[in-house]
């Protein structure tokens, strides 16, 4: 497997598929033609599962950065003989701009080497392994490159330097001097189709892809709050995780990157969770233009199907697929020996009551943009409200998707309260005014139950499940969704308890005993502090959490508080959602033009 750490990868996207390229110039993850397709390069999970590196043949040090406001990466290698720049991008359709980016994707990985100073000997090794490493392809020499066929995947590698077969792959050694260039492209071909319609001009295509990203960014200039650069980068990541044909947003671009190195908590996150919906909506509303969340909600409307005939699942495939059955890839060693490696995710079978509130909360947030709701949308929202009213007393698997049995999770009851609270407020738009009184009565019953059964006298805090004394960071959602103000004495006690028991080095863990901090929960703490009026502490915490990002501004799901090492799937939408929402909450808590400098101001 690759020795590169998670935080040392750059994320490339064409808004239909994704690749990870390391600081060492190696593409170690690339799935075609969709985010959830089998990998062509999978070395991040096993050393024999495919990679494509371009780097100096000898020693080097590297400096890299995204080209401004894009997901195009430029990596400069400095050697004893000179300096070269490697630019990598997943290509957009020529001329694609704004919301059209990614909708007609050619599926081409572009790589360009440019000599900056002196002369540098470069090494290129191309070793694809289709179907998560199961298939070694065959090669056929072509003018300026190679045709590669393996199982259901056909590729065309174009290289301007001489190359040859070596050890079940393609190798090339070449020298680059100042002012010289060498271009490479890898194009996906649907089986049975011929080569691309026209030769790919790599420099022009990279330039056009950068312009496409810039055009998208230019549409999203409305955010004027604090941490603008961080919000802009996170909004770009969310756009990169958006499957443009449907508008769905995947949780992460990878599968089975572990929550604990060497552990078994390794899940496939290349799907769209309804659990994330209201948080995604708020983040896209703040950090992007309103059309993005509107498209996402339209996707939810479609995937829900005929209401009353089938359950609304907690998650779907990017195209709206329901069956996401999980299986294990026994032939893969896993990242840092973390097994099993899983494809698919059986959480799709779980009952999670929080989904009801998340969809209705998103609809409430977007009520003005949704205009006159379609009959299908109204039916969906009314059905979800009815399910919250009738089923809130039932146990479920909770928002953390526990696989050891169902419980009465406080966060699930909380989101049922949200479902009915938002349904009451939307009743005139839903054509369900006759239900307002009943929905309101059940909403109030849920509230009373949470206040009485969710509070632990022993812990002096709201806890993760009814009848439990164990803390869970999900209770930080209570003030965020408007259930209790953060200034309420019970909420203040809960926030303090979560910080005392679950906090470490600026991060918040989900529950006691979990070794690593959960980035989203850490940003929830920022929001709670801002809502409590502790703006200095909120800003200080925001900076501490944000410092765990990679030097490219990317987050995985979790981080080791001691070492700062990232863990979990990458890049993680949840984490970037948390950053955007926390930045907005800190901004909203301040008077116009004010900027917190330290927690000392609060003591005054």
Backbone torsions as a table, in degrees:
resi	resn	phi	psi	omega
1	UNK	NA	162.8	-179.1
2	UNK	-66.5	142.9	175.6
3	UNK	-85.4	-3.4	-178.9
4	UNK	-72.3	135.6	177.2
5	UNK	-76.5	158.1	-178.4
6	UNK	-55.0	-43.0	-176.0
7	UNK	-71.6	-6.7	179.2
8	UNK	-101.2	25.7	174.3
9	UNK	-113.3	145.7	168.9
10	UNK	-99.1	149.6	-178.4
11	UNK	-104.0	123.0	174.6
12	UNK	-112.8	145.2	-179.3
13	UNK	-150.8	146.3	166.5
14	UNK	-115.7	19.1	179.2
15	UNK	64.1	23.4	167.8
16	UNK	-142.7	-30.0	177.0
17	UNK	-139.6	171.8	-175.2
18	UNK	-144.2	152.6	175.7
19	UNK	-135.6	151.4	171.9
20	UNK	-116.9	125.7	177.6
21	UNK	-119.3	131.6	-175.9
22	UNK	-81.3	164.7	175.3
23	UNK	-59.6	-21.3	179.3
24	UNK	-86.9	8.2	177.2
25	UNK	81.3	15.9	-177.7
26	UNK	-108.3	126.4	172.3
27	UNK	-81.8	110.2	-173.8
28	UNK	-110.1	2.2	177.0
29	UNK	-155.3	125.5	177.5
30	UNK	-161.6	121.3	-179.9
31	UNK	-114.0	136.7	-177.7
32	UNK	-135.0	140.5	0.6
33	UNK	-96.5	3.9	-179.1
34	UNK	-123.1	166.0	176.4
35	UNK	-52.4	-39.6	-172.8
36	UNK	-98.4	12.4	175.6
37	UNK	-73.0	160.1	174.1
38	UNK	-59.8	149.1	-176.6
39	UNK	-75.5	149.2	169.2
40	UNK	-97.2	-40.0	170.0
41	UNK	-116.0	124.3	-176.2
42	UNK	-138.4	26.5	-174.4
43	UNK	-63.4	-19.9	177.6
44	UNK	-61.5	-22.3	179.7
45	UNK	-106.4	-15.5	-179.9
46	UNK	-169.6	136.2	-174.4
47	UNK	-61.8	-24.8	-177.6
48	UNK	-98.5	13.9	-172.4
49	UNK	-102.9	19.6	170.6
50	UNK	102.1	137.9	175.2
51	UNK	-161.2	169.5	174.9
52	UNK	-145.2	103.3	-179.7
53	UNK	-109.0	145.6	170.2
54	UNK	-133.7	118.3	-176.4
55	UNK	-164.1	167.7	176.8
56	UNK	-59.9	145.9	-178.5
57	UNK	-72.7	-22.2	178.9
58	UNK	-113.7	-157.3	-179.7
59	UNK	-67.6	153.4	-179.2
60	UNK	-162.1	164.3	163.4
61	UNK	-125.9	152.2	-174.3
62	UNK	-127.7	151.2	172.8
63	UNK	-132.4	131.1	-177.9
64	UNK	-138.7	161.0	177.4
65	UNK	-165.1	152.0	170.9
66	UNK	-70.6	140.9	168.6
67	UNK	-61.8	132.9	-166.4
68	UNK	-45.3	132.1	175.7
69	UNK	56.4	41.5	177.4
70	UNK	-149.8	172.4	170.0
71	UNK	-110.2	39.3	172.7
72	UNK	-106.4	124.2	-172.0
73	UNK	-104.3	138.7	176.7
74	UNK	-121.9	120.9	-175.5
75	UNK	-118.7	119.6	-179.5
76	UNK	-100.7	120.8	176.9
77	UNK	-98.7	127.0	176.4
78	UNK	-107.1	124.5	179.6
79	UNK	-122.9	176.1	178.7
80	UNK	-66.3	-23.6	-177.9
81	UNK	-99.4	-17.0	-177.4
82	UNK	171.6	-164.9	-179.6
83	UNK	-135.2	140.7	176.5
84	UNK	-135.1	151.6	176.6
85	UNK	-113.7	133.8	175.0
86	UNK	-113.1	120.3	178.7
87	UNK	-111.3	129.7	-177.6
88	UNK	-124.2	140.2	178.4
89	UNK	-156.0	150.6	164.6
90	UNK	-95.0	124.5	-167.3
91	UNK	-75.0	139.0	167.8
92	UNK	-95.3	160.2	175.3
93	UNK	-56.5	132.8	178.9
94	UNK	-51.5	130.3	178.4
95	UNK	84.4	-2.3	179.8
96	UNK	-65.9	135.8	-178.4
97	UNK	-143.6	155.5	173.7
98	UNK	55.7	-130.3	-177.0
99	UNK	-77.6	-1.1	176.1
100	UNK	-85.2	-11.2	-175.7
101	UNK	-62.9	135.5	176.0
102	UNK	84.4	-5.9	-175.3
103	UNK	-82.5	-25.0	173.2
104	UNK	-126.9	88.3	-169.5
105	UNK	-97.8	128.7	177.9
106	UNK	-81.5	-10.2	-179.0
107	UNK	56.1	67.0	178.7
108	UNK	-130.2	128.8	173.8
109	UNK	-95.3	121.0	-176.0
110	UNK	-104.3	135.4	178.5
111	UNK	-139.3	127.1	-177.5
112	UNK	-131.1	128.5	176.9
113	UNK	-105.1	129.7	179.7
114	UNK	-127.2	127.0	174.9
115	UNK	-76.2	128.6	-178.1
116	UNK	-105.1	-37.8	-178.2
117	UNK	-157.0	146.7	176.5
118	UNK	60.9	-150.0	177.2
119	UNK	-133.6	142.7	-177.8
120	UNK	-137.0	130.0	172.4
121	UNK	-81.2	128.7	-175.8
122	UNK	-114.1	150.7	178.2
123	UNK	-122.0	130.9	176.0
124	UNK	-122.8	126.4	174.7
125	UNK	-129.6	125.5	-176.3
126	UNK	-120.5	110.9	-176.2
127	UNK	-136.4	75.4	177.3
128	UNK	-71.4	148.6	175.7
129	UNK	-139.0	101.2	-174.0
130	UNK	-69.7	163.2	175.8
131	UNK	54.8	54.3	178.1
132	UNK	56.3	37.9	175.5
133	UNK	90.9	-1.7	-177.8
134	UNK	-75.4	-27.9	-171.0
135	UNK	-114.2	122.6	170.0
136	UNK	-91.1	119.9	-173.0
137	UNK	-79.6	170.2	171.1
138	UNK	-104.1	156.4	-175.1
139	UNK	-123.3	143.9	173.0
140	UNK	-132.8	124.5	-178.4
141	UNK	-66.6	138.8	178.3
142	UNK	-133.5	169.0	173.0
143	UNK	-59.7	123.2	176.9
144	UNK	63.5	27.7	176.1
145	UNK	162.1	-152.4	-171.3
146	UNK	-142.5	144.4	167.5
147	UNK	-97.6	132.0	-176.8
148	UNK	-124.8	125.8	-179.8
149	UNK	-129.3	127.8	177.4
150	UNK	-150.1	108.8	-178.5
151	UNK	60.3	-127.2	-175.4
152	UNK	-85.0	3.5	-172.4
153	UNK	-113.8	132.4	172.6
154	UNK	-121.9	131.8	-178.4
155	UNK	-127.9	157.4	173.1
156	UNK	-131.7	115.3	178.8
157	UNK	-97.4	123.4	176.2
158	UNK	-110.6	128.7	-179.4
159	UNK	-138.3	137.5	-179.4
160	UNK	-90.3	-2.4	178.6
161	UNK	-108.6	152.9	177.6
162	UNK	-61.4	139.1	-178.7
163	UNK	-145.3	160.1	179.9
164	UNK	-150.1	165.4	178.7
165	UNK	-73.6	138.1	179.6
166	UNK	-157.6	116.1	176.0
167	UNK	58.0	50.8	178.3
168	UNK	61.5	34.1	176.6
169	UNK	-160.8	-175.2	179.0
170	UNK	-111.7	131.9	179.3
171	UNK	-123.9	152.5	174.4
172	UNK	-152.1	140.1	170.2
173	UNK	-119.8	130.7	-178.3
174	UNK	-151.0	156.6	-179.4
175	UNK	-110.0	135.2	179.7
176	UNK	-118.9	123.9	175.5
177	UNK	-103.9	168.6	-180.0
178	UNK	-55.1	130.1	179.0
179	UNK	86.3	-7.6	178.9
180	UNK	-93.0	158.1	179.3
181	UNK	-136.3	158.0	172.2
182	UNK	-142.0	126.1	-175.1
183	UNK	-114.3	146.5	178.5
184	UNK	-137.0	147.0	172.4
185	UNK	-143.8	146.4	176.9
186	UNK	-124.7	111.5	-176.1
187	UNK	-107.4	135.6	174.8
188	UNK	-86.3	134.8	175.7
189	UNK	-122.0	131.1	173.3
190	UNK	-62.0	139.2	-177.7
191	UNK	-52.0	132.5	178.8
192	UNK	88.9	-9.5	-179.9
193	UNK	-90.3	157.0	-179.5
194	UNK	-82.2	-171.0	-179.6
195	UNK	-68.1	169.5	177.6
196	UNK	-54.2	154.3	-176.4
197	UNK	-59.7	-32.4	-177.7
198	UNK	-147.3	155.4	177.1
199	UNK	-58.6	145.4	-178.7
200	UNK	-88.9	121.5	174.0
201	UNK	-87.0	99.9	-171.3
202	UNK	-61.6	-50.2	179.5
203	UNK	-58.8	-43.8	-179.7
204	UNK	-65.7	-39.2	-179.0
205	UNK	-67.8	-38.0	176.2
206	UNK	-64.3	-44.9	178.7
207	UNK	-60.6	-41.4	-179.3
208	UNK	-68.2	-36.4	177.9
209	UNK	-66.2	-41.5	175.6
210	UNK	-60.2	-43.7	179.2
211	UNK	-63.6	-35.4	178.1
212	UNK	-63.9	-44.6	176.5
213	UNK	-62.3	-42.9	179.5
214	UNK	-61.7	-37.8	-179.8
215	UNK	-65.1	-35.9	177.0
216	UNK	-67.6	-44.3	-179.9
217	UNK	-62.2	-38.6	-178.5
218	UNK	-62.8	-24.5	178.5
219	UNK	-77.5	-11.6	-170.6
220	UNK	-121.8	59.4	-177.1
221	UNK	-104.7	10.8	-174.6
222	UNK	-75.3	-22.2	-177.6
223	UNK	-73.4	120.7	-177.9
224	UNK	-120.5	17.6	-177.3
225	UNK	-86.0	-168.4	177.2
226	UNK	-69.0	160.2	174.6
227	UNK	59.5	46.4	-174.4
228	UNK	-63.0	-40.1	-178.5
229	UNK	-65.8	-42.7	179.0
230	UNK	-64.2	-40.3	179.0
231	UNK	-66.1	-41.7	-179.8
232	UNK	-63.1	-43.9	179.4
233	UNK	-63.4	-43.7	-179.0
234	UNK	-66.5	-36.5	176.4
235	UNK	-64.0	-37.9	176.1
236	UNK	-63.5	-41.0	178.5
237	UNK	-62.0	-43.9	178.3
238	UNK	-62.1	-38.3	175.9
239	UNK	-64.4	-39.5	178.2
240	UNK	-66.5	-25.0	178.3
241	UNK	-91.7	3.6	179.9
242	UNK	-91.0	127.2	175.4
243	UNK	-84.4	100.0	-168.2
244	UNK	-60.3	-33.9	-179.3
245	UNK	-58.3	-26.8	-178.4
246	UNK	-120.0	-20.6	-175.9
247	UNK	89.3	1.6	178.4
248	UNK	-73.1	152.9	179.4
249	UNK	-118.4	121.9	179.9
250	UNK	-80.0	156.8	-179.0
251	UNK	-71.7	-35.3	178.7
252	UNK	-164.4	166.5	-174.9
253	UNK	-90.7	0.2	-172.9
254	UNK	-129.4	169.9	171.5
255	UNK	-123.9	143.7	166.1
256	UNK	67.0	18.5	166.1
257	UNK	-74.2	126.0	-161.3
258	UNK	-78.4	150.4	170.1
259	UNK	-72.0	-30.3	175.8
260	UNK	-132.4	123.9	-177.9
261	UNK	-58.1	128.8	-178.0
262	UNK	82.7	-1.0	-176.8
263	UNK	-92.7	-173.1	-175.7
264	UNK	-108.8	-0.7	-179.9
265	UNK	-83.5	73.0	-173.2
266	UNK	-125.7	113.9	-170.4
267	UNK	-126.7	157.5	176.9
268	UNK	-89.9	118.7	-175.6
269	UNK	-110.7	16.7	-175.5
270	UNK	-86.7	40.9	-178.5
271	UNK	-134.1	173.3	-177.3
272	UNK	-107.0	119.7	-179.0
273	UNK	-96.6	130.7	171.7
274	UNK	-69.4	-25.9	177.3
275	UNK	-51.5	-36.1	-175.8
276	UNK	-84.3	-5.5	-162.9
277	UNK	-57.4	-54.4	-174.9
278	UNK	-64.9	-34.1	178.1
279	UNK	-69.8	-40.3	175.8
280	UNK	-61.4	-44.7	-178.7
281	UNK	-59.3	-47.0	-178.3
282	UNK	-64.5	-40.5	-179.6
283	UNK	-65.7	-43.9	179.4
284	UNK	-68.9	-31.7	177.6
285	UNK	-65.5	-39.9	-179.4
286	UNK	-77.6	-48.0	-169.4
287	UNK	-98.1	-5.1	-178.9
288	UNK	-140.2	-171.0	-179.2
289	UNK	-90.2	156.6	-174.2
290	UNK	-60.9	-21.6	-178.2
291	UNK	-63.6	-30.2	-178.3
292	UNK	-65.3	-54.1	178.0
293	UNK	-63.5	-30.9	178.2
294	UNK	-63.4	-40.6	178.0
295	UNK	-66.1	-38.6	-179.9
296	UNK	-64.0	-42.2	179.8
297	UNK	-68.0	-34.5	176.2
298	UNK	-62.2	-34.9	176.7
299	UNK	-65.2	-42.2	177.8
300	UNK	-61.1	-41.6	178.9
301	UNK	-58.6	-42.7	-179.6
302	UNK	-69.1	-45.3	-174.1
303	UNK	-70.1	-22.8	-178.7
304	UNK	-63.4	-27.0	178.2
305	UNK	69.9	-160.1	-178.5
306	UNK	-76.8	112.1	-176.6
307	UNK	-67.5	143.3	-178.6
308	UNK	92.7	-18.1	-179.0
309	UNK	-101.5	-16.7	-177.8
310	UNK	-156.0	153.8	-179.0
311	UNK	-74.8	150.0	170.2
312	UNK	-82.6	118.7	-177.0
313	UNK	-78.2	166.8	177.1
314	UNK	-81.1	-17.1	-175.2
315	UNK	-156.8	158.2	-179.6
316	UNK	-144.3	164.4	169.4
317	UNK	-70.0	166.2	-174.7
318	UNK	-64.1	-23.3	176.7
319	UNK	-95.3	5.6	-178.3
320	UNK	97.2	9.6	-179.5
321	UNK	-64.1	143.1	-179.7
322	UNK	-94.7	-42.6	-174.7
323	UNK	-81.8	106.3	-179.2
324	UNK	-117.1	37.0	-172.8
325	UNK	-50.2	133.2	-174.4
326	UNK	-87.9	140.0	170.0
327	UNK	-144.3	163.7	-173.0
328	UNK	-103.3	136.6	174.8
329	UNK	-95.9	89.5	-173.8
330	UNK	-65.6	-20.8	-175.9
331	UNK	-80.9	-6.7	-178.2
332	UNK	-100.1	138.9	-177.6
333	UNK	-77.8	-24.1	-179.9
334	UNK	87.7	156.3	178.0
335	UNK	-63.6	121.9	-177.2
336	UNK	50.5	38.4	177.7
337	UNK	73.0	19.1	-177.7
338	UNK	-86.1	106.7	-179.2
339	UNK	-124.8	154.8	5.9
340	UNK	-81.5	159.2	169.8
341	UNK	-92.4	123.8	-174.1
342	UNK	-113.0	144.8	171.7
343	UNK	-125.4	133.8	-169.4
344	UNK	85.7	169.3	-177.4
345	UNK	-150.8	111.7	-176.0
346	UNK	-71.4	-1.7	174.2
347	UNK	-61.8	-16.2	178.8
348	UNK	-61.9	-20.1	180.0
349	UNK	-86.1	-11.6	-172.1
350	UNK	-74.6	157.6	169.9
351	UNK	-97.7	120.0	177.2
352	UNK	-132.3	107.8	-174.3
353	UNK	-70.1	-19.7	-178.6
354	UNK	-64.1	-24.4	-179.9
355	UNK	-56.0	-36.6	-177.2
356	UNK	-58.9	-46.1	-179.7
357	UNK	-70.7	-35.1	-176.6
358	UNK	-66.8	-40.3	178.9
359	UNK	-68.3	-44.1	-179.8
360	UNK	-67.6	-34.9	177.2
361	UNK	-64.8	-40.3	177.5
362	UNK	-63.5	-41.8	178.9
363	UNK	-63.4	-39.6	179.0
364	UNK	-65.1	-41.8	179.0
365	UNK	-61.3	-36.9	-174.3
366	UNK	-98.9	15.2	-170.2
367	UNK	-57.2	-35.5	-179.8
368	UNK	-73.7	-39.2	-179.9
369	UNK	-70.8	-28.7	-177.5
370	UNK	-73.3	-20.2	177.2
371	UNK	59.5	-137.1	176.7
372	UNK	-78.8	108.3	-176.6
373	UNK	-65.9	143.5	175.7
374	UNK	-68.3	162.4	176.9
375	UNK	-60.0	-36.3	179.1
376	UNK	-65.4	-42.1	-179.9
377	UNK	-64.4	-45.4	178.8
378	UNK	-61.2	-41.6	-179.9
379	UNK	-62.9	-42.3	178.8
380	UNK	-60.1	-48.8	-175.2
381	UNK	-68.6	-39.6	177.3
382	UNK	-64.2	-41.6	179.2
383	UNK	-61.4	-42.6	179.5
384	UNK	-66.0	-39.7	177.0
385	UNK	-62.8	-41.7	179.3
386	UNK	-63.9	-38.8	179.1
387	UNK	-67.3	-35.9	175.6
388	UNK	-65.0	-42.1	-178.4
389	UNK	-66.0	-36.4	-176.2
390	UNK	-91.6	-23.3	-171.3
391	UNK	-116.3	5.8	-173.4
392	UNK	-65.5	-21.8	-179.9
393	UNK	-78.4	-10.3	-175.9
394	UNK	-78.9	149.8	172.1
395	UNK	-75.4	163.0	177.2
396	UNK	-153.0	-172.8	-176.5
397	UNK	-87.9	-8.3	176.8
398	UNK	77.8	165.7	-175.5
399	UNK	-70.7	-18.2	176.5
400	UNK	-91.3	6.3	171.1
401	UNK	60.0	49.4	179.2
402	UNK	-59.8	138.2	-180.0
403	UNK	-108.9	11.5	-178.5
404	UNK	-108.3	22.1	177.7
405	UNK	120.4	158.2	-178.6
406	UNK	-88.4	149.7	179.0
407	UNK	-141.0	174.1	176.0
408	UNK	-93.0	79.1	-177.1
409	UNK	-73.6	134.9	-180.0
410	UNK	-61.6	-41.5	-177.8
411	UNK	-62.4	-31.7	177.8
412	UNK	-69.3	-42.7	176.7
413	UNK	-64.3	-40.1	179.7
414	UNK	-58.7	-44.6	-177.7
415	UNK	-74.5	-23.8	169.5
416	UNK	-66.8	-38.5	174.5
417	UNK	-60.6	-44.8	178.5
418	UNK	-59.2	-44.1	-178.6
419	UNK	-55.9	-47.2	-176.6
420	UNK	-76.3	-35.0	177.0
421	UNK	-61.9	-44.7	-179.8
422	UNK	-72.0	-34.3	178.3
423	UNK	-63.8	-39.8	177.2
424	UNK	-61.2	-43.7	-178.0
425	UNK	-70.7	-24.9	-179.1
426	UNK	-96.3	1.2	-168.7
427	UNK	-55.2	-39.8	-178.6
428	UNK	-65.8	-29.4	179.2
429	UNK	-82.0	-24.1	-177.1
430	UNK	-89.1	-9.4	-175.3
431	UNK	68.3	32.0	-175.2
432	UNK	-128.0	38.5	-178.2
433	UNK	-58.4	-30.7	-178.2
434	UNK	-65.9	-18.5	-177.7
435	UNK	-92.3	-6.7	-172.4
436	UNK	-58.6	-45.7	-176.4
437	UNK	-63.2	-44.0	-179.4
438	UNK	-68.9	-44.7	178.2
439	UNK	-60.6	-42.2	-180.0
440	UNK	-63.8	-38.6	179.9
441	UNK	-66.0	-43.0	178.7
442	UNK	-67.7	-39.6	176.5
443	UNK	-56.1	-45.4	-178.8
444	UNK	-67.7	-34.0	176.9
445	UNK	-65.5	-41.6	177.8
446	UNK	-62.0	-42.4	-179.2
447	UNK	-60.4	-47.7	-179.5
448	UNK	-61.6	-38.4	-178.9
449	UNK	-67.7	-42.5	178.1
450	UNK	-62.4	-43.8	-178.2
451	UNK	-65.0	-32.4	-177.8
452	UNK	-90.1	-43.1	-174.1
453	UNK	-96.3	-16.3	-179.5
454	UNK	-87.1	-14.8	-178.7
455	UNK	-88.5	134.2	176.6
456	UNK	-109.7	117.4	177.0
457	UNK	-63.9	-37.2	-178.7
458	UNK	-65.3	-43.5	-179.0
459	UNK	-86.8	-14.0	-175.3
460	UNK	52.2	50.0	-178.3
461	UNK	-166.0	160.2	165.3
462	UNK	-73.3	137.7	-174.1
463	UNK	-116.7	177.9	-171.1
464	UNK	-67.1	-31.1	-177.0
465	UNK	-144.6	154.2	177.7
466	UNK	-59.4	136.2	177.7
467	UNK	78.6	6.1	-178.0
468	UNK	-109.9	150.5	173.8
469	UNK	-102.1	3.9	-175.4
470	UNK	-87.8	130.9	179.2
471	UNK	-74.0	152.3	177.0
472	UNK	-147.0	130.2	-174.9
473	UNK	-64.3	-15.2	179.9
474	UNK	-63.0	-20.1	178.7
475	UNK	-67.4	-14.5	176.0
476	UNK	-64.7	-14.9	176.9
477	UNK	-70.1	-18.7	-173.2
478	UNK	-56.0	-50.1	176.4
479	UNK	-75.1	-28.3	-177.4
480	UNK	-65.2	-37.2	179.7
481	UNK	-91.6	1.5	175.5
482	UNK	87.3	18.0	179.6
483	UNK	-74.5	-46.1	176.7
484	UNK	-137.7	142.2	174.9
485	UNK	-68.0	148.7	179.9
486	UNK	-65.9	-16.5	179.4
487	UNK	-86.7	-8.6	176.4
488	UNK	-59.9	140.1	-173.6
489	UNK	-62.1	-33.8	178.3
490	UNK	-70.3	-37.1	179.9
491	UNK	-71.7	-38.9	177.2
492	UNK	-61.9	-40.9	178.4
493	UNK	-64.8	-38.3	179.4
494	UNK	-66.6	-44.2	178.9
495	UNK	-60.0	-43.7	179.1
496	UNK	-64.5	-39.6	179.9
497	UNK	-66.7	-42.0	178.3
498	UNK	-61.4	-43.6	178.6
499	UNK	-62.8	-43.6	-176.3
500	UNK	-68.3	-42.5	-172.7
501	UNK	-92.2	-38.3	-173.1
502	UNK	-105.2	-11.2	-177.6
503	UNK	-83.9	145.2	175.3
504	UNK	-161.4	121.9	175.7
505	UNK	52.0	43.4	176.5
506	UNK	86.8	-11.8	-178.9
507	UNK	-102.5	158.8	176.0
508	UNK	-119.1	126.7	174.6
509	UNK	-86.7	159.5	-177.0
510	UNK	-73.2	-35.6	-177.6
511	UNK	-153.8	164.0	179.3
512	UNK	-61.0	139.6	178.5
513	UNK	92.8	-17.4	176.5
514	UNK	-72.4	127.1	-172.9
515	UNK	-75.1	-29.1	-171.3
516	UNK	-111.2	148.3	179.3
517	UNK	-76.9	142.7	-179.9
518	UNK	-98.4	118.9	-170.9
519	UNK	-60.6	-44.2	-178.8
520	UNK	-60.2	-46.6	-180.0
521	UNK	-62.0	-33.8	178.9
522	UNK	-65.4	-37.9	175.7
523	UNK	-74.3	-29.6	172.7
524	UNK	-59.1	-38.8	177.9
525	UNK	-62.6	-39.2	175.8
526	UNK	-57.9	-46.4	-179.8
527	UNK	-61.3	-43.0	-179.6
528	UNK	-62.9	-41.9	178.3
529	UNK	-63.8	-40.6	178.4
530	UNK	-65.3	-42.5	179.3
531	UNK	-66.2	-25.3	177.3
532	UNK	-83.1	-1.0	179.7
533	UNK	86.1	5.8	-179.4
534	UNK	-91.9	68.3	-171.0
535	UNK	-67.2	-35.4	178.1
536	UNK	-64.1	-46.1	177.7
537	UNK	-64.4	-38.1	179.1
538	UNK	-63.5	-44.2	-179.9
539	UNK	-66.2	-41.2	178.3
540	UNK	-62.9	-42.7	179.1
541	UNK	-66.3	-38.9	177.9
542	UNK	-57.8	-45.2	-179.2
543	UNK	-64.8	-39.3	-178.5
544	UNK	-66.9	-43.0	178.6
545	UNK	-66.6	-44.5	-176.8
546	UNK	-64.3	-24.0	178.8
547	UNK	-66.5	-17.1	178.0
548	UNK	-78.8	-9.5	177.9
549	UNK	-65.0	157.7	175.4
550	UNK	-69.5	171.0	179.4
551	UNK	-66.7	-11.7	173.8
552	UNK	-94.4	0.9	179.9
553	UNK	82.5	21.6	-177.6
554	UNK	-103.0	148.0	177.4
555	UNK	-121.4	143.3	161.2
556	UNK	-91.8	-162.3	-176.7
557	UNK	-77.7	-37.1	-171.7
558	UNK	-138.5	168.0	175.1
559	UNK	-144.1	146.6	175.2
560	UNK	-77.9	117.0	-176.9
561	UNK	-60.9	-28.2	-177.1
562	UNK	-79.8	-44.6	-174.5
563	UNK	-103.2	-18.9	-174.9
564	UNK	80.9	-0.3	-178.7
565	UNK	-65.5	137.3	178.4
566	UNK	-80.5	146.7	178.0
567	UNK	-140.7	155.3	-178.3
568	UNK	90.8	172.2	-174.0
569	UNK	-64.3	156.3	-163.4
570	UNK	-149.2	142.4	-17.8
571	UNK	-71.3	149.9	-170.9
572	UNK	-99.9	118.6	-179.7
573	UNK	-59.3	-43.1	-179.0
574	UNK	-51.2	-44.9	-176.3
575	UNK	-66.7	-43.2	-179.7
576	UNK	-72.0	-32.4	171.6
577	UNK	-59.7	-45.9	179.9
578	UNK	-58.8	-42.4	179.7
579	UNK	-61.7	-48.3	-176.9
580	UNK	-61.8	-47.0	-177.8
581	UNK	-66.5	-37.3	178.7
582	UNK	-67.7	-40.7	178.5
583	UNK	-60.0	-41.9	179.6
584	UNK	-68.2	-38.0	-179.6
585	UNK	-66.5	-40.8	177.0
586	UNK	-64.2	-43.4	178.5
587	UNK	-60.6	-44.4	-176.5
588	UNK	-67.3	-25.3	-177.9
589	UNK	-78.7	-10.3	-175.7
590	UNK	-102.4	150.5	170.3
591	UNK	-63.4	153.1	179.6
592	UNK	-53.5	130.7	177.7
593	UNK	85.9	-10.6	-178.8
594	UNK	-81.8	153.8	178.3
595	UNK	-143.3	122.2	-178.8
596	UNK	-69.7	142.6	178.1
597	UNK	-115.4	-32.9	179.6
598	UNK	-163.1	161.4	178.6
599	UNK	-68.9	-13.6	-177.9
600	UNK	-61.9	-28.9	179.9
601	UNK	-60.6	-31.9	-176.8
602	UNK	-68.8	-32.1	-175.8
603	UNK	-69.3	-21.2	176.0
604	UNK	-71.7	NA	NA
